[in-house]
Amino acid sequence: MRTLISILVANALAISSMAVAADTVQVNDDAQKIAELQRQLADITDELDDINSRVDKTERHTALDRISITGDFRTKVHSLHYQNVTWNPAMKVDFSDFGGKAMSGAFGSPTDANSPLGQMMIANPDLAQAFQSGQLQGVMPYVLAPKTMQDIDNDLFYTTRLRLDLKAKVWDNVSFSGRLAMYKNWGDSTGTQVFDSWRSFTMDGTSSGNTSGDWLRVERAYFDWRNIGGSETYLSIGRRPSTYGPPSHYRENEMRGGTPSGHLVNFNFDGATLGYNLGEITGIDGQVVRFCYGQGFESQWGNGEMFGDIVTKDTHLGGFNIDVVNDGNHFLQLTLFGAKDVNDGFKGTMAFPTQLAGIFAPTMYQDMQKFDNFNFVTRVQPSGVIGDMYLGGIGYAYESDDDIKVFGSLGWTRAEPNGNSGLFGGMLSDAVFEAELNSTGTEIIMVPKYADDSSTKDGYGIYIGMQIPAPFGKFGLEYNYGSEYWTPFTQAQDDPVGSKLATRGHVAEAYYIFDINPRMFIKLAGLYYDYEYTGSGTPVGAPQKIDDVMAGTAFSMLPVVDTAYDVNASLTVNF
């Protein structure tokens, strides 16, 4: 554009010069013509300068707007209440193995107060009496602390969530999408919680759904390459859009936010999707078949592998997600998903509970008692592979033309343990500990050796709901149930009590959404949790009946909740 403008100006100047040269003999008559031409030339120059300025602004605007930024801001207040929170910790110990080693003298003499066995008997008189009377045989629970039970009320719990959506058109059939998320509770940006439940352990797959601090995290970042070679095939690689999938997006008052079923997967991971728009062949609206691959855990890099004692493996994810029908009124989805080489945890950081230090780190606990308002923050990582997992489900949703929505989803999970176990257990099984001497031979320690059960375990979950128009907005009801071994990957769901869709038990929710304007709404909601089994949201450890833990006949290394309810109000602005 600048070149064209320069040519026009040069031509105008040339024409003016030629006219002046040709008419030199008519000085008096042409003086006015020359002045008029100069005036016209000045006007043209001013106009071209203005056009040039506007063209520059347009070029700059186009360059800067290659990435469009939108987003949403939500502030929310909860009133959280937990009933019958019970802590009754114990570990399963192979006392036959312990007795054999003790009788052989491997732990020293029980009558020698300075021997490892003698010190253990002095520190645990009840254990010593039971051992001497022959009551400890086979695999039995070894109680670690007295049972406690309490109700906990958090009357006001405020959170703020900011999400920035990034989009860019790279080429005609290539685009980039990303989302940055900040999620924090008011008055806290430490990013590390005391490890009192699996919900409090923030890891790579759940960082966007756990309050972590006043910084932005990359929740998703990927490119889409569509119509490859003129076909209906597309490829997408990056941090996947694997949160807030259907039908969980209805309660968020959003459009579909993720590809997989939100009943089975609400978990961040990195990977790739190869898809095909099958509807172009079958004639069925919105029919798409996708193969998804990802990695949920990296075991070698950054874990001290060079010391030669790493026994974990990479966790690879893969499966199919099929939109059978998606015509605007009817939506039918099938999901089949697998996770190979699941470990007994993930890499992350946590504040180590003082209570667990008293059990597992007695030497450190002596110093921690002097600073009762301190927790030490530690990086944790899994200790080994505990098995494979599979998930499957079918979900259906109907949206009428007058904005009535109903949905139902049925999910299935299968755990295939390999018999290995870490500190908190194996895959849906408990750890069996054996007594060993520490490296200096001065203390008896309990080491997890194997899982108490390696059988395949199937779980199921149901999720139903409705949303109808109501005065000033819409009203919704939802219910979900999870069985004893129900283990979906929904830990990134940002419910403070814990992912409601991962609950082993019942959850009921009611909400009312007031539409202030098309880009702003208020939501009032209430959730009631009735847990039947422990361990919701984790494949590690054997689920125990909540009633048995409360009665003292079953044990859990972490506190368990009987019932809980969350009454909340939020204001969301989309921009």
ZAZALUM-55381 format. One record per residue (C-alpha): residue in one letter; x, y, z. Coordinates in steps of 0.5 Angstrom, whole numbers, plus 500, padded with zeros to 3 digits. Example, Ala and Ser with C-alpha at 12.3 -4.5 7.8 and 13.67 -1.06 7.14 Angstrom:
BEGIN
a525491516;s527498514;
END
This chain:
BEGIN
m500500500;r506505502;t509503495;l503505491;i502512495;s509514493;i508512486;l502516486;v505522489;a511522484;n506522478;a503528481;l509532482;a512530475;i505532471;s505538475;s513540473;m511538465;a505543465;v509548468;a515547463;a510547457;d507554459;t513558461;v511563455;q504564458;v507566465;n501571467;d495567464;d498560467;a500563474;q494562477;k494555474;i500553477;a498556484;e491552483;l495545482;q500546488;r494547492;q491541489;l497537490;a498540497;d490537498;i492530495;t498530500;d494531506;e489526504;l495521502;d498522509;d491521512;i490514508;n497512510;s496513517;r490509517;v493504513;d499503519;k494503524;t490497521;e496493520;r498494527;h491492529;t491486525;a498484527;l496485535;d489482534;r492475531;i491472538;s484474541;i483474549;t476472552;g475470559;d471469565;f471472572;r468468578;t467470585;k464465590;v462464597;h461457601;s459455607;l462448608;h460443614;y462436615;q459431620;n462425623;v470426621;t473420624;w480419624;n482411626;p489410623;a492403623;m496399618;k496391617;v502388619;d504381618;f505379625;s507372623;d513375619;f515379625;g514373630;g519369626;k524375626;a524376633;m524369635;s531368631;g534374634;a534379628;f531384632;g536383639;s533381645;p526383648;t529383655;d535388653;a532395653;n538398648;s536393643;p531395637;l526390640;g527392647;q526399645;m520397641;m517393647;i518399652;a515404647;n509400646;p507396652;d500394649;l504391643;a509387648;q503384652;a499382646;f506379643;q508375649;s501372650;g501370643;q495374640;l499377634;q498372629;g498372621;v496379618;m493384623;p491391624;y496395628;v493401631;l497407630;a493412634;p486413638;k480414634;t477421634;m471424631;q468431630;d464436626;i467441622;d464448620;n467453615;d462458615;l465462610;f470460605;y471465599;t474463592;t476467586;r477464579;l480468573;r480464566;l483467560;d481464554;l486465548;k485463541;a489464534;k488463527;v494460524;w492458517;d486457514;n485450517;v490451523;s488454529;f491455537;s487455543;g489456550;r486457557;l490460563;a487459570;m488462577;y484459582;k485461589;n481462596;w481469599;g487470604;d492464602;s497464596;t501459599;g499454594;t500448599;q495444603;v496440609;f495433606;d489431610;s485428604;w487426597;r483432595;s488436598;f494433594;t495438588;m498435582;d499436575;g492433573;t488437578;s492444579;s487448575;g481445580;n485446587;t486453590;s493454589;g495461589;d494468585;w498466579;l496463572;r497456570;v496453563;e490449564;r490447556;a494449550;y493446544;f493446536;d488444531;w489441524;r483440521;n481437514;i488434513;g489433506;g482435504;s479429508;e475430514;t481428519;y484432524;l489432529;s490436535;i496436540;g498439547;r495440554;r488437552;p481440553;s479435558;t475438563;y468440564;g466435559;p458434558;p454433562;s458437567;h458443564;y450444565;r451446572;e457451570;n452455566;e457454560;m457451553;r461444553;g468445555;g471439554;t472433549;p471427554;s465425558;g465430565;h462424569;l469420567;v474425566;n475432569;f483431569;n488435566;f493431561;d498432556;g497428549;a494428542;t487427539;l486424532;g479425530;y475424524;n468427522;l464421521;g458425520;e460427513;i459420511;t454417515;g449423514;i448423522;d449431525;g455432529;q458424529;v465424530;v470419532;r476420536;f482416538;c486420544;y493419547;g496422553;q501421559;g499422566;f505421569;e513422567;s517417572;q524418570;w525425568;g526429575;n526423580;g533422581;e533416576;m541416576;f541414583;g539407580;d533406585;i527408581;v521403580;t516407578;k514407570;d510412566;t503412566;h500412559;l493414557;g489412551;g482411548;f476412544;n471418545;i465418540;d460423539;v454418536;v449424535;n450431536;d444435532;g443441537;n437437541;h440430542;f447428544;l449421545;q457420547;l461413548;t467413552;l472408553;f479409556;g485406559;a491408564;k497403563;d502403569;v498407574;n503409580;d501409587;g501417587;f503423583;k509428583;g507434587;t508438594;m504438600;a505440608;f506434612;p501433617;t504433624;q499427626;l503423621;a509425623;g508422630;i507416627;f512415621;a517420623;p518420631;t525423631;m522429627;y516429631;q520431637;d522437634;m516439631;q512439637;k516445639;f513449633;d506447633;n504452628;f509449623;n509444617;f514442613;v513442606;t516436602;r516434595;v513427594;q513422589;p510415588;s514409590;g511404585;v507401579;i500398582;g496396576;d492398570;m485402570;y480402565;l474407564;g467406560;g461410559;i455412555;g451419556;y445422553;a443429553;y436432551;e436440549;s429442547;d428448543;d425452549;d431451553;i429445557;k435440559;v435433561;f441428561;g443421564;s450418564;l452411566;g460410568;w464404569;t471403572;r475397572;a482396577;e487391575;p492391581;n498387580;g499386588;n504392589;s503397594;g506403597;l505407604;f498408603;g496402599;g496398593;m490399587;l484399591;s487395596;d491396603;a498395604;v501389608;f507391612;e513387615;a518389620;e525391618;l531394621;n533401619;s540402615;t544403622;g540397625;t538401631;e531401630;i525397627;i521400622;m515398618;v516397611;p510396606;k511390602;y505388598;a498389597;d493385601;d488383595;s490383587;s483381585;t480385579;k475390582;d469393578;g465400580;y460404577;g457410577;i450414575;y449421574;i442424572;g440431572;m435437569;q435444568;i429448566;p427455565;a425459571;p423466573;f429471571;g434465569;k434457570;f433452575;g437445576;l437439580;e442433579;y444427583;n450422582;y452415586;g458412586;s459404588;e465402593;y470401587;w468407583;t474411581;p473416575;f478421573;t475427576;q479430581;a480437577;q473438579;d473445583;d468443589;p471444595;v469438599;g471434593;s469432586;k462430587;l462426581;a468421584;t464420591;r463413593;g456414595;h450419594;v451427592;a444431591;e445438588;a440444587;y441450584;y438457581;i441461576;f439468575;d441471569;i443479570;n445480563;p447475557;r454475560;m453475567;f449471572;i448469579;k448462582;l445460588;a447452590;g447447595;l450440595;y449434600;y454429600;d453422603;y459418603;e458410604;y466408603;t472411604;g477413599;s473417594;g477420588;t483416589;p485408586;v490408592;g488404598;a482399600;p475402600;q472402607;k465402610;i464409613;d460406618;d465401620;v471406621;m466410625;a465404629;g472403630;t472396626;a475399620;f481403619;s483409615;m490412614;l487419613;p481422616;v474420613;v467424612;d461421614;t456427611;a457434608;y454439605;d456446601;v451452601;n454457596;a453463592;s457465586;l457471581;t460470574;v462475569;n464473562;f468478558;
END
